[in-house]
């Protein structure tokens, strides 16, 4: 090992002497161009924001609040936003009956327009208004059941569709699965998604 290092040093020294003997003046490092890099991948196109209604409470009644979302969050992303509660500007007039969750609920859909929402452990049963908040928010997010993926999840339902898909006709319901409890709510009595 030591001999090879010495040989390499001697080869470098010999090359330097040869260059100077040929009249090539020594110089510093010459900066030219950009450093070498691997394959170039352009930044992905930013997604177009979608406006969706999140249902909170306004003076004790259910009311939609328009929220801009971007990215492929799908129904699961919308449900996370709803559980996150009103923004600072929305909180001037909006309240919520839903608890603020530290862990993300799992969202899936079955063929009968029922969304299943599996909550983390320790979440108590919801009030009727909280269930309506969920059902109305999910129902007014445009979805298509014809374009759903075919991979079933652990609840026997397919993954939730993206938010920008077409909405299926008919009523939607939400089935919430808690720790030892379950509740179901239809969107039959939801108000129209217009900002209060």
N, C-alpha and C positions, 0 to 999 in steps of 0.2 A: 504494500500500500504506500509506504513511504517513498519507494523508488519511483512509483508512477507519478506522485506529486512533484518530486524533484525533476523528473523528466518533463512534465508539463511546464514547470517554471522555466526550465532551460529552453524549451521550444519557444515559449513566449518571448524570452529575452533575445533569442537568436532572430526571431521575426522582427523585433524592434530594431536590432542592429542592422539587419538587412535593409529595412525600409529607410533608415537614416543614411546608410551607405549609398542608397540609390538616389539620394537627393530629395526624398519626400520629407517635408518638414513635419514635426509633431504638431498635433492640434488637440483642442478640447473636444468634448462631445458636441456634435452638430445636431441641433434640433430641426427636424423636418417632418411635417405632417402629424397626423393623429397616431397615437399608439395602436399597435395591432390589437385586434379584438376578434372574438368568435363570431358566430352567426348573428345577424342583426334581426331583431323582431320588433316591428313598430308597435307602439302603444295600442292597446285595444280601443275600439271606438267607444266613447262614453255612451251609456244607454240613455234613451229618451225618457225623461221623467213622466210618470203616470199620476194623475190625480185620482185619489180614492177617498171615499167617505169612511171615517172612523166614527162609530157611534158612542157618544158620551152623554152625560145628563146635563140638561140646561133647564134651570128652575124646576128640577125634579122630574122632567119629562125627557124621553129619549130624543136626541137630536144629532144629525150628522155634522161632522166637522171635516172639511176637505183638507187632505194632506197630500203633498207631493212625495212620491217615492220613486227611486230609481234603482236599477239593478234587478237581477233575477230572483228577488226574495220570495215570490209566490205567495200563496195563502199563508204559509208559515211565517213569512216576514211581516205580513199584515197583522196577524194575530199577535206577534211579538210587539209591534207598535201599539196595538190596542192595550195590551197588558202594561206597557210602559206609561200609560196615562196621558193626560193632556199636556201639551207643551206649555211653556210659560205664558205665551200669548193666548192660548186656548183656555188656560186655567182661570182667566179673568171671568169667563162665563160658564166654563165646563167643569164638571166633576165626574167621578167614576165610582162604580160599585165593585169593580174588579180589583183584586189584590195586585200589588206590584210584585212580580215574580223575579227571583234571582236566577232561576234555571229556566231555560226555554221549554215550553210545552211542545209535544210532538203532535203534528197535524197530518191527518190522512183523510181520504174521501172514499166512500163506497159507491156502488152503482146506483143507489136509490137517492142520490142528492143529499146524503148525510155526511157531514164532516165530523170526524172523531178528533177530539182534542184530549190528549193524555197529559194530565198535569203532573208536576213533580210531587214528591211525597210531602205530606204535612199541610196541604192546602185545604182549608175547610170548605164545605158546600157553599155554593153561590146563592145570592138572592135572585128573585125573579127578574129584577131590572138588570143585574149583571149578565144573566143568561140571554136576555133580549139584546144587550149590547153586543155580545158575541154573535148571536144568530143574525142580526141585522147587518153587522159589519161584513161577515162572511158572505151573506146573500147578495150584497150589493157590489162585491168585487166581481168583475166580469170573469167568468170561468166557462170552460167547455168540458163536458164530460166525454165527448167523442174523441178528444185529442189527449186523453190521459195516458201516461205510461202504463205498461202492463206488469211491471214488477210489483208484487204485493209486499207490503211491509208486515210487521209482526202482528198487526191487528186485522189482517186479511183484507186490507183496503189498499188502493193504489196511492202513489205519492200525490201530494196536492199540486194542482196545476199552476202555471204562472199567472200573474195578475192580469196580463194583457190579453188573455184568451177570451173567447166569446162566452157569454153566460147561457146556461142551459135553461129551457123553459121549465116551468113548474116551481114548486116550493122547495126551499132548501131548509134543512134542519141541522142543528148542532148537537152532538152527543158528547158531553163533557164527562171524562172519567177521572175521578179523584182517588184519593187514598181510602178505599173502602166505601165509596159512594159514586153514584152516576146520576146525571140529569140530562134531559133532552128538551130542546126548545126549537120551535118552528119560526120562520120569518114571516108568518101570515099577518102579523100586526105591525110590521115595520113602517116607519114614516118614509117618505120620499127622500132621496139623498140630496137635499138642498141646504146650503149653509144657513144656520139660524140668524 
